[in-house]
Amino acid sequence: MVAPENVLAQAYAQVRQASLALAAPLSAEDCCVQSMADASPVKWHLAHTTWFFETFVLEAFEPGFVPFHPAFRELFNSYYHGVGSRHPRAQRGLITRPGLTQVLDYRAQVDARLQALLAGPCAPRLHALVELGLQHEQQHQELMLTDIKHLLSCNPLLPAYACGAQRSAEASAGMRWLPLVAGLREIGHAGAGFAFDNELPRHRVYLCACALASRPVSNAEYQAFVEAGGYARSAHWLAEGWDWLQAQGRTAPLYWQRRPQGGWAEFSLYGLQDLQSAQPVVHLSYYEADAYARWAGARLPTEAEWECAAVQWAWAPEAGVQRLHPRAGSEDSMGAGEVWEWTQSSYAPYPGFRPAEGAVGEYNGKFMVNQYVLRGGSCASPSGHLRPSYRNFFPAGACWQFAGLRLARDA
């Protein structure tokens, strides 16, 4: 039998290598540039995830701890006020030094020190912090893909991150309405295995009778909304959403382009491709998802409805490696894990929520305001990282993430 610390050491090596593999197709220049304030350079992601292990694990458990570089404590701190000063988020792209080579050296040194620490007895607190750090790095692996996609889309050459194309059958799987009966249910993480603190505590909720669509909304269905003037009519939009739309000058989802000869194309990590009608629509803001649902005579589900439906229908994302674009699901797959799905639920603490003590407690709780919950995961989410109770969250105007929607309606 493999000792628990050896299992953790293997998981550590696999997750850390996966981040390097995502950066491998990129040049040093690609890794340094920041395309907007909400995104970060790939080099910063590689450094920040290393900073997490150095700051929260090595500093606490390594005898005679000495930092790799004292200045990195501020340069690669994201939002942990309890740790100290932070370099401004919008200026991460100005950090040309340290260069990518030194950041990779930083990763290699911290990895060696962490593995030496894991070779000895692994106290429960050490194990918990390393596991949290690995889950944190997996979140950043998805962010690496979303951020580099946005960066490449800003280049007039529209370069591809990878070769190939992600194609689906021409026809979408039929949409069915799957019922949820009214009654008391429990939501939140249950049982063994990792969960973030915002998934706890498990608690009871009351559901009214409703139904959820059997799959996310497709490109073809959303295109009908666009072609019907959905972006030109305020009746479907929240007031704040309409203001956002006007300020953005948006007439279609992010990354959609109307071809001069007719039809639509979509920028993806494979470059500019013809819009695939059967694939789930992706890169929607909450405002867009909500407007489409209203236009379709439906609504967005609550996160409680979504989680209860996922458990009832044995929802599970397909195991395997990260993919670079969502695929159309079969009629019985629920389209699981292809796009994050906006819910109408504000991101708030569950009853009885208590953040962890110290700076690590800033991980989730401090963001529980002015955000909406997304459920399900996406094609860019690392394999094994997702579960029905997982709560992602973003501001209503965020659309560079792999986010789509699933419809709901009252019974």
Buried (B, 14 or more C-beta within 10 A) or exposed (E): EEEEBEBBBEBBBEBBEBBEEBBEEBEEEBBBBBBEEBBBBBBBBBBBBBBBBBBBBBBEBBEEEEBBBEEBBEBBBBEBEEBEEBBEBEEBBEBEEBBBEBBBBBBBBBBEBBEEBBEEEBEEEBBBBBBBBBBBBBBBBBBBBBBBBBBBBEEEEBEBBEEEBBBBEEEBBEBEBBEBEEEEBEBBBBEEEBBBBBBBEBBEBEBEEBBBBBBBBBBBBBBBBBEEEBBEEEEBBBEEBBEBBEEEEBEBBBBBBEEEEEEBBBBBBBBBBEBBBBBBBBBBBBBBBBBBBBBBEBBBBBBBBBBBBBBBBEBBBEEEEBBBBBBBBEEEBBBBBBBBBBBBBBBBBBEEBEBBEEBBBBBBBEBBEEBBBBBBBBBBBBBBBBBBBBBBBBEBBBBBBBBBBBBBBEE
